[in-house]
Amino acid sequence: MHALRTAHEAAERRIDARFALVCAVLANVNRDPKRRPQPYAVEDFMPGQRPQTRQEFDARLANFTTWLNTLPKIKK
C-alpha cells in the first residue's frame, strides 16, 4: 500500500509541475519586461515545494498581483 501511495504522490507532483509550466509560459508571454525584467519560473507557480520566508511570500504575492493587473479588464 505504501508503494502505491508513493507512486500516486509522485504522479500528482508531475501533474502539478506540468500545470505550473503552462502557467509560467502564459505569465511570461504576457509579462511586461519593463515592469518585471526577470521571467517567471515554474517554481513561482508551485507553492509548497519548499518552505518560504515572509519576504519570499510577499514577493510572490506582489508578482502575482502585478500579473493579475496585466490581464485585460472585463467590461460589464
N, CA, C and O atoms as a Tinker XYZ file with bonds, in Angstrom:
   304  protein
     1  N      0.823000   -1.196000    0.000000    73     2
     2  CA     0.000000    0.000000    0.000000    64     1     3
     3  C      0.870000    1.264000    0.000000    63     2     4     5
     4  O      0.550000    2.249000   -0.666000    81     3
     5  N      1.962000    1.222000    0.749000    73     3     6
     6  CA     2.869000    2.367000    0.808000    64     5     7
     7  C      3.438000    2.684000   -0.576000    63     6     8     9
     8  O      3.543000    3.851000   -0.954000    81     7
     9  N      3.803000    1.651000   -1.324000    73     7    10
    10  CA     4.357000    1.856000   -2.666000    64     9    11
    11  C      3.320000    2.492000   -3.588000    63    10    12    13
    12  O      3.655000    3.355000   -4.400000    81    11
    13  N      2.090000    2.076000   -3.467000    73    11    14
    14  CA     1.021000    2.644000   -4.288000    64    13    15
    15  C      0.814000    4.120000   -3.963000    63    14    16    17
    16  O      0.673000    4.949000   -4.862000    81    15
    17  N      0.798000    4.440000   -2.664000    73    15    18
    18  CA     0.636000    5.842000   -2.262000    64    17    19
    19  C      1.810000    6.699000   -2.740000    63    18    20    21
    20  O      1.614000    7.821000   -3.207000    81    19
    21  N      3.025000    6.170000   -2.624000    73    19    22
    22  CA     4.208000    6.896000   -3.073000    64    21    23
    23  C      4.152000    7.146000   -4.582000    63    22    24    25
    24  O      4.486000    8.236000   -5.048000    81    23
    25  N      3.734000    6.142000   -5.332000    73    23    26
    26  CA     3.609000    6.296000   -6.789000    64    25    27
    27  C      2.546000    7.331000   -7.136000    63    26    28    29
    28  O      2.727000    8.129000   -8.055000    81    27
    29  N      1.445000    7.318000   -6.405000    73    27    30
    30  CA     0.376000    8.288000   -6.660000    64    29    31
    31  C      0.851000    9.717000   -6.363000    63    30    32    33
    32  O      0.581000   10.636000   -7.136000    81    31
    33  N      1.550000    9.898000   -5.251000    73    31    34
    34  CA     2.062000   11.223000   -4.901000    64    33    35
    35  C      3.062000   11.718000   -5.939000    63    34    36    37
    36  O      3.070000   12.902000   -6.274000    81    35
    37  N      3.896000   10.835000   -6.446000    73    35    38
    38  CA     4.855000   11.225000   -7.488000    64    37    39
    39  C      4.122000   11.635000   -8.761000    63    38    40    41
    40  O      4.508000   12.601000   -9.419000    81    39
    41  N      3.077000   10.909000   -9.103000    73    39    42
    42  CA     2.290000   11.253000  -10.296000    64    41    43
    43  C      1.620000   12.612000  -10.116000    63    42    44    45
    44  O      1.568000   13.409000  -11.053000    81    43
    45  N      1.112000   12.875000   -8.921000    73    43    46
    46  CA     0.483000   14.171000   -8.651000    64    45    47
    47  C      1.500000   15.309000   -8.766000    63    46    48    49
    48  O      1.176000   16.373000   -9.294000    81    47
    49  N      2.713000   15.099000   -8.284000    73    47    50
    50  CA     3.748000   16.136000   -8.398000    64    49    51
    51  C      4.091000   16.407000   -9.865000    63    50    52    53
    52  O      4.333000   17.551000  -10.248000    81    51
    53  N      4.111000   15.357000  -10.678000    73    51    54
    54  CA     4.382000   15.556000  -12.119000    64    53    55
    55  C      3.256000   16.363000  -12.771000    63    54    56    57
    56  O      3.509000   17.255000  -13.580000    81    55
    57  N      2.029000   16.044000  -12.414000    73    55    58
    58  CA     0.886000   16.791000  -12.954000    64    57    59
    59  C      0.971000   18.256000  -12.529000    63    58    60    61
    60  O      0.760000   19.157000  -13.341000    81    59
    61  N      1.282000   18.487000  -11.251000    73    59    62
    62  CA     1.428000   19.862000  -10.765000    64    61    63
    63  C      2.536000   20.590000  -11.511000    63    62    64    65
    64  O      2.392000   21.766000  -11.844000    81    63
    65  N      3.631000   19.905000  -11.771000    73    63    66
    66  CA     4.755000   20.527000  -12.483000    64    65    67
    67  C      4.360000   20.882000  -13.917000    63    66    68    69
    68  O      4.754000   21.931000  -14.427000    81    67
    69  N      3.598000   20.026000  -14.556000    73    67    70
    70  CA     3.132000   20.332000  -15.925000    64    69    71
    71  C      2.226000   21.565000  -15.930000    63    70    72    73
    72  O      2.363000   22.444000  -16.782000    81    71
    73  N      1.317000   21.617000  -14.984000    73    71    74
    74  CA     0.415000   22.761000  -14.914000    64    73    75
    75  C      1.180000   24.035000  -14.586000    63    74    76    77
    76  O      0.884000   25.096000  -15.136000    81    75
    77  N      2.162000   23.937000  -13.694000    73    75    78
    78  CA     2.988000   25.095000  -13.350000    64    77    79
    79  C      3.768000   25.582000  -14.564000    63    78    80    81
    80  O      3.962000   26.785000  -14.735000    81    79
    81  N      4.214000   24.659000  -15.406000    73    79    82
    82  CA     4.926000   25.038000  -16.624000    64    81    83
    83  C      4.010000   25.837000  -17.548000    63    82    84    85
    84  O      4.422000   26.850000  -18.113000    81    83
    85  N      2.779000   25.381000  -17.699000    73    83    86
    86  CA     1.811000   26.109000  -18.537000    64    85    87
    87  C      1.569000   27.504000  -17.962000    63    86    88    89
    88  O      1.529000   28.488000  -18.701000    81    87
    89  N      1.410000   27.583000  -16.655000    73    87    90
    90  CA     1.194000   28.885000  -16.007000    64    89    91
    91  C      2.382000   29.812000  -16.224000    63    90    92    93
    92  O      2.201000   30.996000  -16.505000    81    91
    93  N      3.595000   29.284000  -16.097000    73    91    94
    94  CA     4.797000   30.103000  -16.286000    64    93    95
    95  C      4.887000   30.595000  -17.724000    63    94    96    97
    96  O      5.244000   31.749000  -17.962000    81    95
    97  N      4.571000   29.743000  -18.673000    73    95    98
    98  CA     4.618000   30.150000  -20.082000    64    97    99
    99  C      3.607000   31.261000  -20.341000    63    98   100   101
   100  O      3.934000   32.267000  -20.969000    81    99
   101  N      2.380000   31.080000  -19.858000    73    99   102
   102  CA     1.351000   32.110000  -20.057000    64   101   103
   103  C      1.739000   33.428000  -19.389000    63   102   104   105
   104  O      1.549000   34.500000  -19.963000    81   103
   105  N      2.275000   33.345000  -18.193000    73   103   106
   106  CA     2.686000   34.555000  -17.492000    64   105   107
   107  C      3.826000   35.255000  -18.223000    63   106   108   109
   108  O      3.842000   36.483000  -18.303000    81   107
   109  N      4.774000   34.497000  -18.756000    73   107   110
   110  CA     5.910000   35.105000  -19.461000    64   109   111
   111  C      5.514000   35.677000  -20.815000    63   110   112   113
   112  O      6.080000   36.676000  -21.257000    81   111
   113  N      4.552000   35.055000  -21.469000    73   111   114
   114  CA     4.079000   35.585000  -22.752000    64   113   115
   115  C      3.430000   36.947000  -22.554000    63   114   116   117
   116  O      3.549000   37.833000  -23.399000    81   115
   117  N      2.742000   37.103000  -21.428000    73   115   118
   118  CA     2.029000   38.354000  -21.147000    64   117   119
   119  C      2.804000   39.294000  -20.234000    63   118   120   121
   120  O      2.275000   40.323000  -19.814000    81   119
   121  N      4.043000   38.954000  -19.924000    73   119   122
   122  CA     4.859000   39.751000  -18.998000    64   121   123
   123  C      5.358000   41.014000  -19.684000    63   122   124   125
   124  O      5.793000   40.978000  -20.835000    81   123
   125  N      5.292000   42.119000  -18.973000    73   123   126
   126  CA     5.873000   43.371000  -19.455000    64   125   127
   127  C      7.317000   43.423000  -18.966000    63   126   128   129
   128  O      7.552000   43.589000  -17.769000    81   127
   129  N      8.299000   43.283000  -19.879000    73   127   130
   130  CA     9.698000   43.235000  -19.440000    64   129   131
   131  C     10.165000   44.508000  -18.742000    63   130   132   133
   132  O     11.146000   44.478000  -17.999000    81   131
   133  N      9.488000   45.610000  -18.968000    73   131   134
   134  CA     9.880000   46.850000  -18.287000    64   133   135
   135  C      9.437000   46.816000  -16.822000    63   134   136   137
   136  O     10.149000   47.297000  -15.941000    81   135
   137  N      8.273000   46.253000  -16.575000    73   135   138
   138  CA     7.757000   46.185000  -15.208000    64   137   139
   139  C      8.320000   45.000000  -14.434000    63   138   140   141
   140  O      8.460000   45.059000  -13.212000    81   139
   141  N      8.637000   43.939000  -15.140000    73   139   142
   142  CA     9.209000   42.745000  -14.499000    64   141   143
   143  C     10.307000   42.205000  -15.406000    63   142   144   145
   144  O     10.033000   41.401000  -16.297000    81   143
   145  N     11.547000   42.639000  -15.189000    73   143   146
   146  CA    12.633000   42.214000  -16.071000    64   145   147
   147  C     12.947000   40.719000  -16.003000    63   146   148   149
   148  O     13.307000   40.117000  -17.015000    81   147
   149  N     12.815000   40.119000  -14.821000    73   147   150
   150  CA    13.147000   38.701000  -14.720000    64   149   151
   151  C     11.925000   37.861000  -15.094000    63   150   152   153
   152  O     10.809000   38.191000  -14.692000    81   151
   153  N     12.114000   36.788000  -15.851000    73   151   154
   154  CA    10.973000   35.958000  -16.236000    64   153   155
   155  C     10.455000   35.130000  -15.066000    63   154   156   157
   156  O     11.163000   34.886000  -14.089000    81   155
   157  N      9.225000   34.713000  -15.190000    73   155   158
   158  CA     8.650000   33.821000  -14.194000    64   157   159
   159  C      9.272000   32.434000  -14.358000    63   158   160   161
   160  O      9.625000   32.030000  -15.465000    81   159
   161  N      9.399000   31.723000  -13.261000    73   159   162
   162  CA     9.921000   30.361000  -13.276000    64   161   163
   163  C      8.794000   29.397000  -12.923000    63   162   164   165
   164  O      7.781000   29.791000  -12.344000    81   163
   165  N      8.981000   28.150000  -13.274000    73   163   166
   166  CA     7.992000   27.125000  -12.944000    64   165   167
   167  C      7.758000   27.092000  -11.440000    63   166   168   169
   168  O      6.626000   26.914000  -10.989000    81   167
   169  N      8.815000   27.260000  -10.672000    73   167   170
   170  CA     8.707000   27.213000   -9.215000    64   169   171
   171  C      7.815000   28.316000   -8.659000    63   170   172   173
   172  O      7.262000   28.176000   -7.568000    81   171
   173  N      7.670000   29.421000   -9.408000    73   171   174
   174  CA     6.794000   30.507000   -8.961000    64   173   175
   175  C      5.332000   30.063000   -8.889000    63   174   176   177
   176  O      4.523000   30.690000   -8.206000    81   175
   177  N      4.998000   28.984000   -9.592000    73   175   178
   178  CA     3.623000   28.506000   -9.652000    64   177   179
   179  C      3.452000   27.161000   -8.950000    63   178   180   181
   180  O      2.461000   26.460000   -9.154000    81   179
   181  N      4.432000   26.818000   -8.121000    73   179   182
   182  CA     4.351000   25.571000   -7.356000    64   181   183
   183  C      4.565000   25.859000   -5.869000    63   182   184   185
   184  O      5.589000   25.473000   -5.306000    81   183
   185  N      3.615000   26.526000   -5.237000    73   183   186
   186  CA     3.783000   26.810000   -3.813000    64   185   187
   187  C      3.824000   25.519000   -3.007000    63   186   188   189
   188  O      3.235000   24.508000   -3.387000    81   187
   189  N      4.518000   25.578000   -1.911000    73   187   190
   190  CA     4.587000   24.418000   -1.044000    64   189   191
   191  C      5.704000   23.450000   -1.369000    63   190   192   193
   192  O      5.851000   22.432000   -0.694000    81   191
   193  N      6.491000   23.742000   -2.384000    73   191   194
   194  CA     7.591000   22.848000   -2.728000    64   193   195
   195  C      8.718000   22.942000   -1.722000    63   194   196   197
   196  O      9.456000   21.979000   -1.513000    81   195
   197  N      8.851000   24.089000   -1.105000    73   195   198
   198  CA     9.861000   24.262000   -0.070000    64   197   199
   199  C      9.365000   25.357000    0.862000    63   198   200   201
   200  O      8.569000   26.203000    0.456000    81   199
   201  N      9.820000   25.348000    2.085000    73   199   202
   202  CA     9.404000   26.423000    2.993000    64   201   203
   203  C      9.875000   27.784000    2.473000    63   202   204   205
   204  O     10.954000   27.892000    1.890000    81   203
   205  N      9.087000   28.785000    2.681000    73   203   206
   206  CA     9.464000   30.115000    2.215000    64   205   207
   207  C      9.410000   31.118000    3.360000    63   206   208   209
   208  O      8.644000   30.977000    4.313000    81   207
   209  N     10.240000   32.117000    3.228000    73   207   210
   210  CA    10.274000   33.169000    4.235000    64   209   211
   211  C      9.127000   34.145000    3.974000    63   210   212   213
   212  O      8.478000   34.094000    2.930000    81   211
   213  N      8.895000   35.015000    4.919000    73   211   214
   214  CA     7.846000   36.030000    4.747000    64   213   215
   215  C      8.172000   36.932000    3.555000    63   214   216   217
   216  O      7.281000   37.324000    2.802000    81   215
   217  N      9.470000   37.258000    3.389000    73   215   218
   218  CA     9.876000   38.114000    2.265000    64   217   219
   219  C      9.608000   37.413000    0.927000    63   218   220   221
   220  O      9.164000   38.048000   -0.030000    81   219
   221  N      9.876000   36.108000    0.864000    73   219   222
   222  CA     9.597000   35.374000   -0.372000    64   221   223
   223  C      8.097000   35.334000   -0.656000    63   222   224   225
   224  O      7.670000   35.488000   -1.800000    81   223
   225  N      7.304000   35.125000    0.394000    73   223   226
   226  CA     5.857000   35.111000    0.222000    64   225   227
   227  C      5.366000   36.458000   -0.286000    63   226   228   229
   228  O      4.576000   36.521000   -1.228000    81   227
   229  N      5.837000   37.543000    0.342000    73   227   230
   230  CA     5.426000   38.885000   -0.075000    64   229   231
   231  C      5.834000   39.163000   -1.516000    63   230   232   233
   232  O      5.076000   39.773000   -2.271000    81   231
   233  N      7.028000   38.717000   -1.902000    73   231   234
   234  CA     7.489000   38.929000   -3.277000    64   233   235
   235  C      6.618000   38.146000   -4.256000    63   234   236   237
   236  O      6.258000   38.665000   -5.313000    81   235
   237  N      6.278000   36.914000   -3.919000    73   235   238
   238  CA     5.412000   36.120000   -4.805000    64   237   239
   239  C      4.027000   36.729000   -4.919000    63   238   240   241
   240  O      3.436000   36.766000   -5.998000    81   239
   241  N      3.519000   37.204000   -3.796000    73   239   242
   242  CA     2.209000   37.836000   -3.817000    64   241   243
   243  C      2.229000   39.099000   -4.681000    63   242   244   245
   244  O      1.297000   39.345000   -5.446000    81   243
   245  N      3.291000   39.894000   -4.558000    73   243   246
   246  CA     3.419000   41.101000   -5.381000    64   245   247
   247  C      3.533000   40.737000   -6.854000    63   246   248   249
   248  O      2.940000   41.404000   -7.703000    81   247
   249  N      4.285000   39.691000   -7.169000    73   247   250
   250  CA     4.418000   39.251000   -8.562000    64   249   251
   251  C      3.074000   38.796000   -9.115000    63   250   252   253
   252  O      2.718000   39.120000  -10.249000    81   251
   253  N      2.334000   38.048000   -8.313000    73   251   254
   254  CA     1.035000   37.568000   -8.759000    64   253   255
   255  C      0.069000   38.729000   -8.967000    63   254   256   257
   256  O     -0.680000   38.754000   -9.943000    81   255
   257  N      0.090000   39.686000   -8.051000    73   255   258
   258  CA    -0.775000   40.857000   -8.177000    64   257   259
   259  C     -0.420000   41.657000   -9.423000    63   258   260   261
   260  O     -1.306000   42.122000  -10.140000    81   259
   261  N      0.864000   41.817000   -9.678000    73   259   262
   262  CA     1.302000   42.517000  -10.884000    64   261   263
   263  C      0.804000   41.795000  -12.127000    63   262   264   265
   264  O      0.315000   42.419000  -13.069000    81   263
   265  N      0.935000   40.477000  -12.117000    73   263   266
   266  CA     0.488000   39.694000  -13.265000    64   265   267
   267  C     -1.021000   39.843000  -13.451000    63   266   268   269
   268  O     -1.496000   40.009000  -14.575000    81   267
   269  N     -1.777000   39.784000  -12.350000    73   267   270
   270  CA    -3.232000   39.944000  -12.469000    64   269   271
   271  C     -3.592000   41.304000  -13.063000    63   270   272   273
   272  O     -4.543000   41.410000  -13.836000    81   271
   273  N     -2.843000   42.338000  -12.708000    73   271   274
   274  CA    -3.122000   43.682000  -13.215000    64   273   275
   275  C     -2.800000   43.816000  -14.693000    63   274   276   277
   276  O     -3.246000   44.771000  -15.329000    81   275
   277  N     -2.032000   42.883000  -15.263000    73   275   278
   278  CA    -1.731000   42.941000  -16.690000    64   277   279
   279  C     -2.822000   42.320000  -17.540000    63   278   280   281
   280  O     -2.849000   42.501000  -18.757000    81   279
   281  N     -3.732000   41.579000  -16.893000    73   279   282
   282  CA    -4.807000   40.951000  -17.639000    64   281   283
   283  C     -5.799000   42.001000  -18.119000    63   282   284   285
   284  O     -6.004000   43.017000  -17.455000    81   283
   285  N     -6.410000   41.758000  -19.266000    73   283   286
   286  CA    -7.388000   42.725000  -19.747000    64   285   287
   287  C     -8.586000   42.803000  -18.802000    63   286   288   289
   288  O     -9.021000   41.800000  -18.235000    81   287
   289  N     -9.091000   43.989000  -18.654000    73   287   290
   290  CA   -10.237000   44.217000  -17.779000    64   289   291
   291  C    -11.507000   43.801000  -18.511000    63   290   292   293
   292  O    -11.657000   44.026000  -19.712000    81   291
   293  N    -12.403000   43.197000  -17.765000    73   291   294
   294  CA   -13.684000   42.762000  -18.342000    64   293   295
   295  C    -14.709000   43.860000  -18.095000    63   294   296   297
   296  O    -14.937000   44.289000  -16.964000    81   295
   297  N    -15.317000   44.298000  -19.189000    73   295   298
   298  CA   -16.342000   45.345000  -19.079000    64   297   299
   299  C    -17.696000   44.681000  -18.920000    63   298   300   301
   300  O    -18.020000   43.712000  -19.607000    81   299
   301  N    -18.477000   45.221000  -18.000000    73   299   302
   302  CA   -19.803000   44.651000  -17.744000    64   301   303
   303  C    -20.864000   45.451000  -18.431000    63   302   304
   304  O    -22.047000   45.124000  -18.331000    81   303
